[in-house]
């Protein structure tokens, strides 16, 4: 199935009121690809992944889930929100609902009154899905589309369990807390941290016996937290504050992920992060970490800065979040592995237009010094940047639909490469694409009850740029510059 690229661009501009002015000339062919969290994962084409069954999460359309991750995504001037457990058409859409629905009360596996009294939560979900690619790629990879990266194959993406003791000083005094998250499933490959659940020297899985297995276990968060009045300090391993989309399935409207999330931002950090909320409308964060997806890093010396600020309107309907990280990160290619400064930032604007409509727009920018090895010992800087938009329409407590559009430019081919290109090698791949990536996704969220969420999605991707150093295009096992995907997943919370 092919679509007119001009028609899609017009649809993006008309439907989402967003445009972009990303340059399309001066593309340079890369000499190496910077490592991402999944670079050294590989799967033999002859051996299919397992197909264990399971069920799946939480309303991705709840205000808490739709809050931007940048700047913490948790600051709000208003605690108002819809009652997802109420019956009838009471979502404030002025009688525009197609029908009444009753979600009922959510079932909880760990429902101990003592836990609630002590601000302790033990919960989780199971996320499983399926993606169909009409191109039927011979390697069964959906090009650089990650998380739901396998064509015509059942994926148990996440069996997710977390335990949290939230800090709450009520504005005065001290409190202690912490959190641990465990993720089992095919998504573990994208959330590995160097030195924790992946080996520090070559980034191969550490806890899982076979580094070519699709399924494994990761620990994306493990931290303690100290709170005093309006100040909280997190110590340990935790998710990044950059960007809008997140790793946990329950925090996203769409099953698939944007290029900005997968290739433009880190997933996790290890270090210390302080959050200060001087009032209900401002949240300021700052801290020191070990960089991108690191528990330890044998290649780079020194620490990285992580910080951000979120401004929220008094009514809680609008927020603007800015976050950045900067510090030394390894660059590959050439005779040696070098460590150079990498800077990345994200800006997220989230606007609840009314009880029915929400609009989100995000921009990302990243730069790494001396990222590209040219010849001899000469290196060249690299940069990447993107713009993605979301328009979400709530029909009732049970139904909502949304559209996402995105343009992401990997200016030098150091970020985006198909998962299938990484054949388990511990040397830098030449599979990066120096060009523009476009995608548009349309999806529906359906909640038959308070514990189940079903997310069907249609997605079209296309690439504007040269072949990579291997002579390939991004899609259909290197033979095409665009692809269409039809996917759905089911999330069950407990």
matplotlib code that plots the C-alpha trace (Angstrom):
import matplotlib.pyplot as plt

x = [0.0, 1.5, 0.3, 1.1, 3.8, 2.5, -1.0, 0.3, 2.3, -0.8, -2.8, -0.2, -0.2, -4.0, -4.9, -2.3, -1.6, 2.1, 4.8, 8.5, 11.5, 14.1, 16.9, 17.0, 20.3, 23.9, 23.3, 26.6, 27.1, 28.0, 31.1, 29.7, 26.6, 26.4, 25.3, 21.7, 20.2, 19.6, 22.7, 24.2, 21.0, 20.7, 18.4, 19.2, 16.7, 16.2, 15.1, 11.7, 11.0, 8.9, 5.2, 4.2, 0.7, -0.3, -2.8, -2.3, -2.6, -4.0, -5.8, -3.2, -5.7, -5.8, -4.4, -1.5, -0.6, -0.8, 1.4, 4.8, 7.8, 10.1, 10.7, 9.3, 5.8, 4.2, 3.9, 0.4, -1.5, -4.8, -5.7, -8.9, -9.4, -12.1, -13.4, -12.5, -14.4, -17.7, -20.7, -22.6, -21.5, -20.1, -16.8, -17.9, -18.1, -21.5, -23.6, -21.2, -20.6, -21.9, -23.1, -22.8, -20.2, -19.3, -15.7, -16.3, -13.7, -10.2, -9.2, -5.9, -3.7, -2.0, -4.8, -3.6, -5.1, -1.9, 0.0, -2.3, -1.9, 1.9, 1.8, 3.1, 2.0, 2.7, 1.2, 1.9, 0.6, 1.0, 1.3, 1.1, 0.6, 0.9, 2.1, 1.5, 3.7, 2.3, 5.9, 6.6, 10.3, 12.5, 14.3, 10.9, 12.1, 10.0, 13.1, 13.9, 10.5, 11.2, 9.3, 6.8, 9.7, 8.7, 6.4, 3.5, 4.7, 3.1, 5.1, 4.8, 6.2, 6.0, 5.3, 5.9, 6.0, 6.9, 6.9, 7.0, 6.9, 6.0, 7.3, 4.7, 5.7, 2.5, 4.8, 6.5, 9.0, 10.9, 9.9, 11.7, 10.7, 11.9, 11.0, 12.0, 10.7, 11.2, 10.4, 10.2, 9.4, 10.7, 10.9, 13.8, 16.2, 15.6, 15.9, 19.2, 21.7, 25.4, 26.9, 23.6, 21.6, 24.0, 27.8, 29.8, 32.3, 30.1, 26.5, 25.4, 22.7, 24.1, 21.3, 19.9, 21.8, 21.4, 22.0, 20.2, 17.0, 14.0, 12.8, 14.6, 14.6, 15.6, 15.5, 14.8, 14.4, 16.0, 16.2, 15.7, 14.2, 14.5, 12.0, 12.0, 9.2, 8.9, 12.3, 12.8, 16.2, 16.2, 19.3, 19.9, 18.7, 15.7, 13.9, 14.9, 13.0, 13.5, 10.7, 7.0, 6.7, 7.9, 9.0, 6.0, 3.2, 0.6, 2.0, 1.5, -1.5, 0.1, 1.5, 4.4, 6.9, 8.2, 11.7, 12.5, 11.9, 13.8, 16.8, 16.9, 16.8, 18.2, 16.0, 17.5, 20.1, 22.0, 22.9, 21.1, 18.3, 16.7, 13.2, 12.1, 8.5, 8.5, 4.7, 2.1, 2.9, 6.7, 8.9, 12.6, 15.0, 18.7, 21.2, 24.4, 24.2, 26.5, 25.1, 22.8, 21.6, 24.6, 25.0, 28.7, 30.6, 34.2, 34.5, 33.8, 35.2, 33.4, 29.7, 26.8, 24.3, 20.5, 18.0, 14.8, 11.9, 8.1, 5.6, 1.9, -1.0, -3.1, -6.0, -3.7, -4.8, -1.5, 2.1, 5.5, 8.5, 12.1, 14.8, 18.4, 21.4, 25.0, 28.2, 30.8, 29.6, 31.5, 31.9, 32.7, 34.5, 38.1, 41.0, 39.9, 36.8, 36.7, 34.6, 33.2, 30.5, 26.9, 24.1, 20.4, 17.3, 13.5, 10.7, 7.1, 4.0, 0.8, -2.5, -5.9, -8.1, -11.3, -12.7, -12.7, -9.5, -5.8, -2.9, 0.8, 3.8, 7.5, 10.8, 14.1, 17.7, 20.9, 24.6, 27.7, 31.3, 33.6, 31.0, 32.0, 35.3, 36.4, 40.0, 43.2, 42.3, 40.0, 36.5, 33.4, 30.5, 27.0, 23.5, 19.9, 16.6, 12.9, 9.3, 6.3, 2.7, -0.3, -4.0, -6.2, -10.0, -11.9, -15.3, -16.2, -14.6, -14.3, -13.2, -10.7, -8.8, -5.6, -3.2, 0.6, 2.8, 6.6, 9.6, 13.0, 16.3, 19.5, 21.8, 24.8, 23.5, 24.7, 21.4, 18.9, 19.7, 17.4, 17.5, 18.2, 21.5, 23.0, 24.0, 25.5, 28.8, 30.6, 32.0, 30.1, 27.7, 27.7, 24.0, 23.0, 20.8, 21.7, 18.3, 14.8, 12.3, 8.6, 5.8, 2.1, 0.0, -3.7, -4.9, -7.8, -7.9, -10.8, -11.3, -13.9, -13.4, -11.1, -8.3, -8.2, -6.9, -7.0, -4.9, -5.3, -3.1, -2.3, 1.1, 2.9, 6.7, 8.9, 12.5, 14.0, 17.8, 20.6, 21.4, 23.5, 27.1, 25.8, 23.8, 20.4, 17.2, 15.6, 12.6, 11.8, 15.1, 17.0, 15.0, 12.5, 12.1, 8.7, 6.4, 2.9, 2.1, -1.1, -0.8, -2.7, -1.9, -3.8, -2.8, -4.1, -3.3, -3.3]
y = [0.0, 3.3, 6.8, 10.1, 11.8, 15.2, 14.2, 13.0, 16.1, 18.2, 16.0, 16.5, 20.3, 20.6, 18.2, 19.0, 22.7, 22.0, 22.4, 22.0, 23.7, 21.0, 21.2, 18.5, 19.3, 18.8, 15.2, 13.4, 9.7, 8.3, 6.3, 4.8, 4.7, 5.9, 3.2, 3.1, 0.9, -2.0, -1.9, -5.3, -7.2, -9.6, -12.5, -15.2, -14.9, -18.7, -18.8, -17.2, -15.5, -17.3, -16.8, -17.0, -15.8, -13.1, -10.3, -6.0, -1.4, 1.7, 4.5, 6.2, 9.1, 9.9, 13.4, 11.8, 9.6, 12.4, 14.7, 15.4, 13.5, 16.5, 18.5, 15.6, 15.7, 15.7, 19.3, 20.6, 23.6, 21.6, 18.2, 18.2, 15.2, 12.9, 10.0, 7.0, 4.7, 6.5, 5.2, 7.1, 9.8, 12.3, 13.2, 16.8, 16.6, 18.4, 15.5, 14.7, 11.1, 8.4, 6.3, 5.9, 3.5, 2.2, 1.2, 0.0, -0.2, -1.5, -4.9, -4.9, -7.9, -6.1, -4.3, -4.0, -1.1, -0.8, -0.1, 2.8, 4.2, 4.2, 5.5, 2.1, 0.9, -2.6, -2.9, -3.7, -4.7, -7.1, -5.7, -7.9, -7.1, -7.9, -5.9, -6.6, -5.3, -5.8, -5.6, -8.9, -8.2, -11.2, -10.4, -9.8, -6.5, -3.4, -1.3, 1.4, 1.1, -0.2, -1.9, -3.4, -4.2, -7.6, -8.3, -10.8, -12.1, -12.1, -10.0, -10.1, -6.6, -6.0, -8.0, -5.0, -5.0, -2.1, -1.3, 2.2, 4.1, 7.6, 10.5, 13.0, 15.6, 17.7, 20.7, 20.3, 17.9, 14.8, 11.7, 8.7, 6.6, 4.7, 2.6, -0.5, -1.5, -4.9, -5.4, -8.8, -9.1, -8.1, -4.4, -5.3, -5.0, -1.3, -0.4, -2.0, 0.0, -0.4, -2.1, -3.0, -5.4, -5.1, -5.7, -2.5, -3.3, -4.5, -3.7, -7.4, -8.6, -9.5, -11.3, -13.2, -16.3, -15.7, -12.3, -13.3, -14.0, -11.7, -12.1, -11.0, -9.1, -5.5, -3.2, 0.3, 1.9, 1.3, 4.4, 5.8, 9.3, 11.8, 14.6, 17.7, 20.2, 21.0, 19.4, 15.8, 14.2, 10.9, 8.7, 5.7, 4.5, 6.2, 7.1, 10.2, 13.5, 14.3, 13.9, 13.1, 9.4, 6.9, 3.3, 2.0, 1.1, 2.7, 6.2, 6.4, 6.8, 4.8, 1.3, 2.3, 5.0, 8.2, 8.4, 11.2, 9.0, 6.0, 7.7, 11.3, 10.9, 8.7, 6.2, 6.0, 7.7, 6.7, 9.4, 12.0, 14.3, 17.0, 18.4, 21.6, 22.9, 26.5, 26.6, 24.6, 26.0, 25.6, 22.6, 22.8, 19.8, 19.4, 16.7, 14.8, 11.4, 8.9, 9.9, 8.0, 4.5, 3.9, 2.3, 2.5, 3.6, 2.4, 4.6, 8.1, 9.9, 12.6, 13.1, 14.6, 17.3, 16.6, 19.3, 20.9, 23.2, 22.8, 25.7, 24.8, 27.1, 27.8, 25.8, 22.9, 22.8, 24.0, 23.1, 23.9, 21.6, 22.0, 19.4, 18.9, 16.6, 17.3, 15.3, 13.1, 10.0, 7.5, 7.9, 4.9, 4.3, 4.7, 3.1, 3.9, 4.6, 8.3, 10.2, 13.6, 15.9, 15.0, 17.6, 16.8, 18.8, 18.5, 21.0, 19.7, 21.9, 20.2, 21.9, 20.5, 22.5, 21.3, 18.1, 16.5, 17.7, 17.7, 18.9, 18.2, 19.3, 18.4, 19.4, 17.7, 18.7, 16.7, 17.3, 15.3, 16.5, 14.5, 11.8, 10.9, 9.4, 10.7, 9.6, 9.4, 10.8, 13.5, 13.6, 15.6, 16.7, 15.3, 16.5, 15.3, 17.1, 16.5, 17.7, 15.6, 16.5, 14.7, 15.5, 13.5, 13.4, 11.8, 10.4, 8.9, 7.2, 4.1, 5.6, 8.1, 8.5, 10.3, 11.2, 11.6, 13.2, 13.5, 14.5, 13.5, 14.3, 12.4, 14.9, 12.6, 9.1, 8.5, 7.8, 5.9, 2.4, -0.7, -3.1, -5.9, -4.2, -4.8, -8.5, -8.9, -7.2, -5.2, -2.8, 0.3, -0.4, 1.4, 1.0, 4.6, 6.8, 10.4, 11.9, 12.8, 10.3, 11.1, 9.2, 9.6, 7.3, 7.1, 5.1, 4.3, 3.6, 1.4, 0.4, -2.3, -2.0, -0.3, -3.0, -3.4, -1.1, -2.1, 0.1, -0.5, 1.7, 2.4, 3.9, 5.1, 5.9, 7.2, 8.3, 11.1, 10.6, 8.6, 4.9, 4.1, 2.9, -0.7, 0.5, 0.1, 2.0, 1.8, -0.5, -3.9, -5.4, -2.5, -2.4, 0.4, 4.0, 3.7, 1.2, 0.8, -0.9, -2.1, -3.0, -3.5, -4.3, -5.2, -4.0, -5.5, -3.8, -5.4]
z = [0.0, -1.1, -0.2, -1.7, 0.3, -0.6, 0.5, 3.8, 4.4, 3.7, 6.1, 8.8, 8.4, 8.2, 11.0, 13.5, 12.8, 12.9, 10.4, 10.2, 8.5, 8.8, 6.2, 3.5, 1.8, 2.8, 3.8, 4.6, 4.4, 7.8, 8.6, 11.8, 13.9, 17.5, 19.9, 21.0, 23.8, 21.4, 19.2, 20.2, 20.3, 17.4, 16.3, 13.8, 10.9, 11.0, 14.7, 15.4, 18.7, 21.4, 21.5, 25.1, 25.8, 28.2, 28.7, 29.3, 31.1, 32.3, 30.5, 28.4, 28.1, 31.8, 32.6, 34.6, 31.7, 29.2, 31.2, 29.5, 30.7, 30.2, 33.3, 35.3, 33.8, 37.2, 38.2, 38.1, 39.5, 39.5, 40.8, 38.9, 36.7, 35.3, 37.3, 35.1, 37.3, 37.0, 35.0, 32.3, 29.9, 32.4, 30.8, 30.2, 26.4, 26.3, 25.2, 22.3, 23.5, 21.2, 24.1, 27.9, 29.3, 32.6, 33.3, 36.9, 39.6, 38.6, 40.0, 41.9, 42.6, 45.5, 47.4, 51.0, 53.0, 55.0, 51.7, 50.9, 54.4, 54.0, 50.4, 49.1, 45.7, 44.2, 40.8, 37.1, 33.8, 30.8, 27.3, 24.3, 20.6, 16.9, 13.9, 10.2, 7.5, 4.0, 2.5, 4.3, 4.9, 4.7, 7.9, 9.6, 11.1, 10.6, 9.8, 12.4, 14.0, 17.5, 20.4, 17.9, 15.6, 14.4, 11.4, 11.6, 14.9, 18.3, 20.8, 24.6, 24.9, 28.7, 31.8, 34.1, 37.9, 40.2, 43.9, 45.1, 48.4, 47.3, 49.3, 50.7, 53.2, 52.6, 52.4, 55.8, 57.3, 56.0, 54.2, 52.7, 49.7, 46.6, 43.7, 41.8, 38.3, 36.6, 32.9, 31.1, 27.4, 24.0, 25.1, 27.5, 24.6, 24.3, 28.0, 29.0, 31.0, 30.6, 33.6, 35.2, 33.0, 30.1, 30.1, 30.5, 27.8, 24.8, 25.9, 25.5, 27.9, 31.3, 33.2, 30.2, 29.1, 25.4, 24.0, 20.8, 22.5, 22.0, 25.6, 28.7, 32.0, 32.6, 35.6, 34.3, 37.7, 41.1, 43.3, 46.8, 47.4, 50.2, 50.6, 52.7, 52.4, 48.6, 47.7, 46.6, 45.8, 43.9, 44.2, 41.9, 38.5, 37.0, 33.7, 31.8, 32.1, 28.4, 25.9, 25.9, 25.3, 27.9, 28.2, 30.3, 27.9, 30.2, 29.7, 25.9, 23.7, 20.8, 20.6, 18.4, 19.3, 17.7, 16.3, 18.7, 21.7, 20.4, 18.7, 19.9, 23.7, 26.5, 28.2, 31.7, 33.9, 37.1, 39.6, 41.7, 40.6, 42.8, 42.1, 43.8, 43.5, 44.9, 44.1, 42.4, 38.9, 38.7, 39.0, 38.7, 38.4, 38.3, 39.0, 38.1, 36.3, 34.5, 31.1, 28.6, 29.7, 32.0, 35.3, 34.7, 31.6, 30.9, 27.8, 29.1, 32.1, 34.1, 34.9, 33.0, 33.9, 33.8, 34.4, 33.4, 34.3, 33.9, 33.9, 34.4, 34.1, 37.3, 35.9, 35.0, 31.3, 29.8, 30.5, 29.0, 29.9, 28.9, 29.8, 28.8, 29.4, 28.6, 29.3, 27.7, 25.8, 23.7, 19.9, 17.8, 14.5, 13.7, 15.5, 19.0, 21.1, 22.1, 24.6, 23.5, 24.7, 23.8, 24.3, 24.0, 24.8, 24.5, 24.7, 25.3, 25.1, 26.4, 26.0, 27.2, 24.9, 26.6, 28.1, 24.7, 22.9, 23.8, 21.7, 22.3, 20.4, 21.0, 19.6, 20.1, 19.4, 19.9, 19.1, 19.7, 19.2, 17.0, 16.4, 12.8, 11.9, 8.5, 7.9, 9.8, 13.2, 11.9, 13.3, 12.5, 14.7, 14.3, 15.1, 15.0, 15.6, 15.2, 15.7, 16.6, 17.3, 18.9, 18.7, 21.0, 21.0, 23.9, 22.9, 26.2, 29.2, 27.0, 23.6, 22.3, 19.1, 18.2, 15.4, 15.6, 13.0, 13.1, 11.1, 12.5, 10.9, 11.5, 9.9, 9.9, 10.2, 13.7, 15.4, 13.2, 12.0, 11.6, 14.4, 12.0, 10.9, 14.4, 14.0, 17.4, 16.6, 19.2, 16.6, 15.3, 12.5, 9.1, 8.9, 9.8, 7.6, 7.1, 6.1, 7.1, 8.6, 8.4, 10.1, 10.6, 12.9, 13.6, 16.6, 18.9, 22.6, 23.7, 27.3, 27.8, 31.6, 34.1, 33.7, 29.9, 27.2, 23.5, 21.1, 17.3, 15.1, 11.5, 10.7, 7.6, 7.5, 4.7, 4.4, 2.3, 2.0, 0.5, 0.9, 3.9, 3.7, 3.1, 0.0, 1.8, 2.4, 5.8, 5.2, 3.8, 4.6, 3.0, -0.3, 0.2, 1.4, 2.9, 4.7, 6.1, 9.4, 11.0, 14.6, 17.9, 21.4, 24.6, 28.0, 31.2, 34.5, 37.9]

ax = plt.figure().add_subplot(projection="3d")
ax.plot(x, y, z, "-o")
ax.set_aspect("equal")
plt.show()
